[in-house]
Amino acid sequence: MSRKPDYKDISGCAICGMMSETGALFSGEAIIRSISAMHERSNGLGGGFAAYGIYPEHKDHYALHVMYESEEAKRTASSFIARRLNIHHEETIPTHPIEVIRARPILHRYFVSVKPGELERNYDLSEDDIVVEVVMGINAGIGDAFVFSSGKNMGVFKGVGFPEDIGQFFRLEEYQGYIWTAHGRYPTNTTGWWGGAHPFGLLDWSVVHNGEISSYGINRRYLANFKYHCTLQTDTEVITYIFDLLIRKHGLPMEFACMAMAPPFWAQIERMPEEQREIAKAVRIVYGGALLNGPFSVLVGHSGGMIGLNDRIKLRPMVAARKDDMLFVASEEAAVREICAAPDRLWHAEGGVPIVGELKEGISAGSATPAKDALSVKVTEVS
């Protein structure tokens, strides 16, 4: 899990995601098949997945997925976690032996809650804030340890390898989720290591990204003002933290947060109706540090849905489709048709205009099943 690898291989990137807006659960088999259809976009240096609804037995606990390079780092981080969080259960993350995946870190997960005393001592912080502080404390302060997932009833699974190999390695066909996202390859301008693979996660946010964030330095300094520490050597990390800052911390509606990251050009803003123009101006001025410059397509998962977003001039591909209650988003149409041969609607994303999937009002994860034939894999009915 070295943070200073000495190799680099330029290639493309692949992203894809799928969700049931009625909260139905289906196995990771489908997302593995979908990302495998874009194998040529990957280079074997990275693959990963995010899944939502996979820990119903621990749905009220934060699931911390942690990578370690040594047993000493594990002991140190475990003690650090236990100071502020109750550990209800911990275990090695189950894996399959895969011939092509040889060098690997120690992979461990903890199901935790915030100790009541922490909330009393930190009256101005929420439980989410305290968990973020623990994550940042480990990632920035404990060598050879890295928290790569920290949300409730969800998890990130990633590493060095082609995504289909990583999916098999983590036994994702054994998990059931209502949202799955996936990524193939590695960040464009950085070398590969286990922690640098996509998705990037914080709380229930997860991000997969195709492209390059040339504003990374500005975004990183902006986030540092709010105590977000970027330690993972890749531009994609800032996207995850910006979503958390703008939506969870600042309470912006999703459409305004997306506008801050992929805003209209000033010339376009000047041609808008007055009320819309004033909102767009305010977002650009107040959240200038959150603007993402450069070519990108991103897919963001969270407990309530999935968002696809392109840069304003659409320099990276993104296609979306719907079938009954299912939403699909991918870099290529082939990845959609691999798991949904006959969608009701298929379209290409517009630059700067988010594609939004949301759990239907009053629906909780696992409460329904998609319409027959919406997805060409088995879907689980949950009462």
C-alpha positions in Angstrom: 0.0 0.0 0.0 3.0 2.3 -0.5 2.1 5.9 -0.9 5.2 6.5 -3.0 5.0 4.0 -5.9 7.5 4.3 -8.7 5.4 3.4 -11.7 2.8 5.1 -13.9 0.7 3.9 -16.8 -1.4 6.4 -18.8 -4.8 5.0 -19.9 -8.4 5.9 -20.0 -10.9 5.8 -17.1 -14.2 4.0 -16.8 -17.1 4.9 -14.4 -20.5 3.4 -14.1 -23.3 3.3 -11.6 -26.8 1.9 -11.1 -29.6 2.4 -8.5 -33.1 1.3 -7.7 -35.2 4.4 -6.9 -37.5 2.1 -5.0 -34.7 0.8 -2.7 -34.6 -2.7 -4.1 -31.5 -4.7 -3.3 -29.5 -6.6 -5.9 -26.1 -8.2 -5.8 -22.7 -6.8 -6.9 -22.7 -9.2 -9.9 -24.4 -6.6 -12.1 -21.9 -3.7 -11.5 -19.0 -6.0 -12.0 -20.4 -7.0 -15.4 -21.1 -3.4 -16.3 -17.6 -2.1 -15.5 -16.1 -5.2 -17.2 -17.6 -4.1 -20.5 -15.2 -1.1 -20.4 -12.1 -3.2 -19.7 -10.0 -1.4 -22.3 -10.4 1.8 -20.5 -8.6 0.4 -17.5 -4.9 -0.5 -17.1 -4.9 -2.8 -14.1 -3.5 -0.2 -11.7 -6.8 0.4 -10.0 -10.4 -0.6 -9.6 -13.1 0.0 -7.0 -16.8 0.0 -6.0 -19.2 1.7 -3.6 -22.3 -0.1 -2.4 -25.3 1.2 -0.4 -27.7 -0.9 1.7 -25.1 -3.7 2.3 -25.0 -3.7 6.1 -28.7 -3.9 7.3 -27.6 -5.6 10.5 -25.4 -2.6 11.4 -27.4 0.1 9.6 -27.3 2.5 12.5 -23.5 2.3 12.9 -20.7 3.9 10.9 -18.8 1.3 8.9 -15.1 2.2 8.9 -13.1 0.3 6.2 -9.4 0.7 7.0 -6.2 -0.3 5.1 -3.0 -1.0 7.1 0.5 -1.7 6.1 1.5 -3.2 9.4 0.1 -4.7 12.6 1.6 -1.8 14.5 -0.4 0.7 12.5 -3.5 -1.4 13.1 -3.0 -1.3 16.9 -2.3 2.4 16.8 -5.4 3.3 14.7 -7.7 0.9 16.6 -6.7 2.6 19.9 -7.3 6.0 18.2 -10.7 5.0 17.1 -11.7 3.6 20.5 -10.9 6.9 22.2 -13.9 8.6 20.6 -16.0 5.9 19.2 -17.7 2.8 20.5 -16.6 -0.3 18.5 -19.6 -2.6 18.3 -18.0 -5.1 16.0 -14.8 -5.5 14.0 -13.5 -8.0 11.6 -11.2 -8.7 8.7 -12.9 -7.7 5.4 -13.7 -11.0 3.6 -11.8 -11.6 0.4 -11.2 -14.3 -2.2 -7.6 -15.3 -3.2 -7.0 -13.9 -6.6 -3.8 -14.9 -8.5 -3.3 -11.4 -10.1 -3.7 -9.6 -6.7 -0.7 -10.5 -4.7 0.6 -7.5 -2.8 -2.2 -6.2 -0.6 -2.6 -4.3 2.7 -4.3 -5.5 5.8 -8.0 -4.9 5.3 -10.2 -4.4 8.3 -13.6 -3.0 9.1 -15.2 -1.5 12.3 -18.9 -0.8 13.0 -18.9 2.1 15.4 -21.0 4.8 17.0 -20.0 8.1 18.7 -19.5 7.9 22.4 -22.1 10.1 24.3 -19.3 11.9 26.1 -17.9 13.1 22.8 -21.1 14.9 22.0 -21.1 16.5 25.5 -17.6 17.7 25.3 -18.0 18.9 21.7 -21.4 20.5 21.9 -21.0 22.4 18.6 -20.2 19.2 16.6 -22.6 16.5 15.2 -21.9 12.8 15.2 -20.9 13.1 11.5 -18.4 15.9 12.4 -16.8 13.7 15.1 -16.5 10.8 12.7 -14.9 13.1 10.0 -12.4 14.3 12.7 -11.5 10.6 13.4 -11.1 9.8 9.7 -8.9 12.9 9.1 -6.9 12.2 12.2 -6.0 8.7 11.1 -5.4 9.6 7.4 -3.2 12.6 8.2 -1.6 11.6 11.4 -1.1 7.8 11.6 1.4 6.4 9.2 0.6 3.2 7.3 -3.1 3.5 8.1 -5.9 4.8 5.8 -9.7 5.0 6.3 -11.2 4.5 2.9 -14.9 4.3 3.8 -16.9 5.7 6.8 -20.6 5.8 6.0 -23.6 4.1 7.5 -25.0 1.0 5.7 -22.6 1.4 2.8 -19.0 0.6 2.0 -16.2 1.3 -0.5 -14.1 -1.6 -1.8 -11.0 -0.8 -3.9 -7.4 -1.7 -4.7 -4.7 -2.3 -7.3 -6.0 -4.4 -10.2 -8.6 -4.4 -12.9 -12.1 -3.6 -11.5 -13.5 -7.0 -12.3 -10.6 -8.6 -10.4 -11.2 -6.2 -7.4 -14.9 -7.1 -7.4 -14.1 -10.8 -7.3 -11.4 -10.2 -4.7 -13.9 -8.5 -2.3 -16.6 -11.1 -3.0 -19.1 -8.4 -4.1 -21.5 -10.9 -5.6 -22.3 -11.9 -2.0 -23.4 -8.3 -1.0 -26.9 -6.9 -1.7 -27.3 -3.1 -2.3 -29.7 -0.6 -3.9 -26.9 1.7 -5.3 -23.7 0.5 -6.8 -20.9 2.6 -8.5 -17.6 1.4 -10.0 -14.4 2.8 -11.4 -11.6 1.4 -13.6 -7.9 2.7 -13.7 -6.3 5.4 -11.7 -6.1 9.2 -11.5 -4.6 10.7 -14.7 -1.5 12.4 -13.3 -0.6 10.3 -10.3 0.8 6.8 -9.8 -1.2 4.0 -8.3 -1.6 2.7 -4.8 -4.4 0.9 -2.9 -5.7 4.0 -1.1 -5.5 6.1 -4.3 -8.0 4.0 -6.2 -11.5 5.2 -6.7 -14.1 5.5 -5.2 -13.2 8.1 -2.6 -15.5 8.2 0.3 -16.3 10.3 3.4 -19.3 9.5 5.5 -21.9 8.3 3.0 -20.5 10.2 0.1 -18.6 8.3 -2.6 -17.1 9.6 -5.8 -15.8 8.0 -9.0 -14.2 10.3 -11.5 -13.0 10.2 -15.1 -10.8 13.2 -16.1 -8.5 15.7 -14.5 -9.1 18.4 -11.9 -6.6 21.1 -12.8 -7.9 23.4 -10.0 -6.8 20.8 -7.4 -4.4 23.1 -5.7 -7.0 25.9 -5.3 -9.7 23.4 -4.2 -7.3 21.8 -1.7 -6.4 25.1 -0.1 -10.1 26.1 0.0 -11.0 22.9 1.8 -8.2 23.3 4.3 -10.1 26.3 5.7 -12.8 23.9 6.8 -10.4 21.3 8.2 -10.5 18.8 5.3 -7.1 17.4 4.9 -6.2 16.0 1.4 -3.6 13.2 1.9 -4.3 10.8 -0.9 -2.2 12.2 -3.8 -5.0 12.5 -6.2 -7.3 15.3 -7.5 -10.5 13.3 -7.0 -10.3 13.5 -3.3 -11.4 17.2 -3.3 -14.7 16.4 -5.1 -15.8 14.1 -2.2 -15.0 16.8 0.4 -16.6 19.6 -1.5 -19.9 17.7 -1.7 -19.7 17.1 2.0 -18.9 20.7 2.7 -21.5 22.3 0.5 -24.4 19.9 1.1 -24.0 18.5 4.6 -22.2 21.4 6.3 -23.6 24.4 4.4 -27.0 23.0 3.6 -27.0 23.9 -0.1 -29.6 22.2 -2.3 -28.0 19.6 -4.6 -28.6 21.7 -7.7 -26.7 24.7 -6.2 -23.8 22.5 -5.1 -23.5 21.1 -8.6 -23.7 24.7 -10.0 -20.8 25.7 -7.7 -18.6 22.9 -9.0 -19.6 23.2 -12.7 -21.0 26.7 -13.0 -22.3 28.5 -16.1 -19.9 30.8 -17.8 -20.3 34.5 -16.9 -21.6 35.3 -20.4 -24.3 32.7 -19.9 -25.2 34.1 -16.4 -25.6 37.6 -17.8 -28.3 36.3 -20.2 -30.3 34.5 -17.5 -33.6 35.9 -16.1 -33.0 38.2 -13.2 -33.8 35.9 -10.3 -31.8 33.0 -11.7 -29.0 35.4 -12.7 -28.6 36.7 -9.1 -28.5 33.1 -7.7 -25.9 32.0 -10.2 -23.8 35.1 -9.5 -24.0 34.5 -5.7 -23.0 30.9 -6.0 -20.0 31.7 -8.2 -18.8 34.5 -5.9 -19.3 32.8 -2.6 -18.1 29.3 -3.7 -15.4 30.2 -6.1 -13.0 27.9 -4.3 -15.3 25.0 -5.0 -15.2 25.4 -8.8 -13.8 22.4 -10.5 -11.7 23.3 -13.5 -10.6 20.8 -16.2 -12.3 17.9 -18.0 -14.3 15.6 -15.8 -17.3 13.3 -15.5 -18.1 12.2 -12.0 -20.6 9.9 -10.4 -21.5 10.6 -6.8 -23.3 8.1 -4.5 -25.0 8.9 -1.2 -27.6 7.2 1.0 -30.4 9.0 -0.7 -29.4 8.6 -4.3 -26.9 9.0 -7.1 -25.7 12.0 -9.1 -23.9 12.2 -12.5 -22.1 15.4 -13.4 -20.0 16.6 -16.4 -17.8 19.6 -16.7 -19.5 22.6 -18.2 -18.2 22.0 -21.8 -18.5 18.2 -21.5 -14.9 17.1 -22.2 -15.6 13.6 -20.8 -18.3 11.1 -21.9 -21.3 10.2 -19.8 -24.4 8.3 -20.9 -27.5 7.6 -18.8 -30.5 5.3 -19.1 -33.7 4.5 -17.3 -35.7 1.2 -17.1 -38.7 1.1 -14.8 -37.4 2.3 -11.5 -33.7 1.7 -12.3 -31.2 4.5 -13.2 -28.0 3.7 -15.0 -25.0 6.0 -15.7 -21.8 5.1 -17.4 -18.9 6.3 -19.5 -20.1 4.2 -22.4 -23.5 2.9 -23.7 -22.1 -0.6 -23.8 -21.7 -0.7 -20.0 -25.5 0.1 -19.7 -26.6 -2.4 -22.3 -24.5 -5.2 -20.7 -27.0 -5.2 -17.8 -30.0 -3.6 -19.3 -30.4 -4.5 -23.0 -33.6 -2.5 -23.7 -33.8 0.6 -21.5 -37.0 2.7 -21.7 -34.9 5.8 -22.3 -31.2 6.4 -23.0 -29.5 9.8 -23.4 -26.2 11.6 -23.2 -25.5 14.0 -20.3 -25.4 17.7 -20.8 -22.4 19.7 -19.7 -22.9 21.0 -16.2 -26.4 19.6 -15.8 -26.7 16.9 -13.1 -28.3 13.6 -13.7 -30.1 12.9 -10.4 -31.4 9.6 -9.0 -33.3 9.7 -5.7 -35.0 7.2 -3.5 -38.8 7.8 -3.9 -40.5 9.7 -1.1 -41.4 7.4 1.8 -39.3 4.6 0.4 -36.5 3.0 2.4 -33.7 0.8 1.1 -34.7 -2.8 0.6 -38.5 -2.2 0.6 -39.4 -3.0 -3.0 -38.3 -4.9 -6.2 -37.7 -3.3 -9.6 -40.1 -4.1 -12.4 -39.5 -7.5 -14.1 -36.7 -7.4 -16.7 -35.4 -4.0 -15.6 -32.2 -5.6 -14.6 -30.7 -8.7 -16.1 -29.5 -10.1 -12.7 -31.3 -11.4 -9.7 -33.0 -8.8 -7.4 -33.8 -9.6 -3.8 -37.3 -8.9 -2.4 -37.1 -7.6 1.1 -40.2 -7.2 3.2 
